[in-house]
Amino acid sequence: MGDSDQITFTEGNLKGSKLIEVGCGPTIYSLISASKCFEEIVVSDFTDSNRREIEKWLSNQEGCFDWLPTIQYVCELEGRSRSPEEVERRLRQIMKQVLRCDVRQENPFHPLTMEPVDCVLSSLCLTAACKDMETYRLALRGIAALLKPGGTLVLTDALNSSFYFVGQSRFSSLDISQSFIEETLRDLGFSIQQVNILATRKGDMETFKFHAEAFFYLVAQKTK
């Protein structure tokens, strides 16, 4: 679904002052295309080790993960005139905060209170963090509160999933449908702008050790 990120942020319609990523994991790939569209980016994750990996990369510490090949790949997809090194420098400049978040709380950043922002991005986070559909619904409500009226939610997650592996460790994944997500977002005052569905293949599930019928990429606007 990374190509959808690239298209969304390179079309020029989605831009603003500040973006928050909820549940970034130890990665920055979903922010590469977004970096030229926003003046400031806040990244967040529940896990201490994931946040430390981001902080290591931001300060260019020895042994940090090298994201430059990934940045170069995205730049080639976009046809950017800037070099991957320039994009990397900009990302490090505009990623101002690495915060702890818990999407199961009414305010994911408690005890901090965040000023509403122009865009919230979340990828493969909520089905892993939420134990049931009510918790998922409350998590979306908390994320919605982070957005200004007219702000944009960019959401990627699994559909009809049950589990995934990280190494030898198995984790549960919440089984949700496309209709449930869209209905919940409309109830929260969102207008859905785009939905892309990518069906999974049995071979991929066996290779990467997960179960999900599909993945979705959704862009929705908080109504003014």
N, C-alpha and C positions, 0 to 999 in steps of 0.2 A: 504493500500500500504506500510505500515511500514515494512512488511516482506521483500519486495523488497529492501528497504534500507539496511536491515540487510544482505541480500545475497550479494548485490553489494560490501559492504565494508568488508565483511568477507572472500571473495574469494581471497583477497590478491593482486589483479591486480590493484586496485585503491588506490594509496597512494601518499604522497608528503609532501612538506614543509608547505603549507598554503591552507586553505579552507575558502571560504566566503559563508555564507548563506544569501540569499536575501529574505526578508519578513519572518522572523522567527516567527512573532506573539509573544505571551507571553510564548512560549514553547521551550523545548530543546530536545524533543524526537527524532527528525530526526538526531541529532548529536551523539547519543549514540554509534551507531556502527562505525561512522566515527572517533570517538575520538582516536582510537588506530592507525589510518592510517595517521594522520597529526600531525605536531609539533605545529601548531598554527591555531586557528579558530577565525574568525571575524563573529559576528552575527549582523544583521541589520533589522530595521523595520521603517516604516513611522510613526507609532503611538507612541506618547510619553509614554502612559500608558503601552504599550507592552514592550518597552525598560526598563521601570522602574521595571517591574516584573522580567525581566531577571537579571537586576542589583541587585535586592533584593536577588534572588537565588544565584548569584555569590558570594555575600558577606555574605550569610547564615543569612540574617536578620530574626528577629522574625516575624512570620506570612507568610514567603515565602512559595510558593507551594512545597510540598514534592514530588520530582520526583523519590525518591528511589524505590518505588514499580514498576514503569515503567522501570527503569534501571534494576532491578532484572529480570523482565519479558524478556527483550531483552537479558540479559546475559544467561538466560535459553535457549532461542531460539538458541543462538550462541554456547552454550556449553562452555562458557568461564571458564578458571581456576581461573581468578581473581574474587574477591568479588565485589558485586555492590557498596560497599563503596569505593573500590579502583578506580572503573570506575568513580564514582561521583567526587572523589578528582582530578583525571586527567582532567576531563572536566572543572572543576573550574580553574585548573592551565593553561590550554592551550587556554581557551576562553579569548583572550587578549583585545578585543575591542567590545563595543556595540554601533553601529553607526546608525545615521538616514539615511535612503535611500528613494529615490523616483524614481521608475522604469520608470516614465513618462518622466524623464529628460534624455538627451543624456548621461550625466555622472550621474548615480544614486546617487553618493556620493558627488556631488557638494556642497561646493567648494573644497572638498578634492580630490586629485588625487591618486588613488590606484595603486600600482604596480601590474602587472598581476600575477595571482596565478595559482595553479595547479588544483583547482577544485572549481566550483560554484554549490551550491545546492539551489533550490527554490521549495517550496511546497505550492500549493494552494494559490498562491499570484497573478499571472498575470491576470487570468480571473476576479479576484475581483478588481484589480487596473485599468484595461484598459477598456476604453469606446467603442472602436471599434478595428477592425482587424489591421488597420494601426498603432494605438498606441501599440498594442500587438507586432507587427513586430518591431517597434522602440525599445520597451522594451527588446526584445530578442537581438537586435543589441547592446544595451548598456551593457547587461549582457555578451555578447560574447567578448566585449572589455576588460572585467575584467580578461579574461583567457589568459594564455600563449599559444603559439602554442604547440599543443599536449595536452593541458589541457582538462579536462573533465567537461561536464555539466550534472548534475543530476536534472531532472525536473519532478515534479508531478503536475497535474492539472486536471480540469474537462473538459469533452467533451460534446458539445451540451447542455450546461447548460443555465439557465435563471435567477435563483434567489437562495438565501439561507437566512436563518434566524439565527440571534444571539439573543437569548431570544425572545423578542417580536418585534425586529427591523428587517425589511426586507431589503436586499441589492441585487443589481443587479449583475449578473454574465455574462460574455461575452460568447456568443455562438460561439464556434470554433470547427473545425473538426480535426481529426488526420492528414488528408492529408495536410491541411493548415500548421500545425505545422511542419511536416516533410519537406515540400517544403521550408518553411521559413528558417529552420535550414540549409538545404543543400545550399540555396542561400547565407547564411552567412559563408559558408566554413566548415560546420560540417559533419562528417561521423557518421551516426546513428548506434550505437552498439547494442542497446536493446530497445524494446518497449513492455511493458506489459499493457494489457487492462483489467480492472475490470468493468463489467457491473453492473449497479445499479439495485436494486429491489424496486418495488413500496412500499413495507412495510417499507424499510429503508428511502425512501424519505418522507413518511408520518410521520414516527417517528422523524426523525432529521430535518424535514422541509427544504428541498432543492429540486431543480430540476436539474438533470443532467442525461444524458443517460449512462455515464460511467466515470471512472477516468483512467488516463493513468500515467504510470511510464516510463520515457525515459532516456536513457544514451547515450550521444553523445560526440564525440571527435573533438576538434578543429584541423583541419588539419594543418600540419607543413608547 
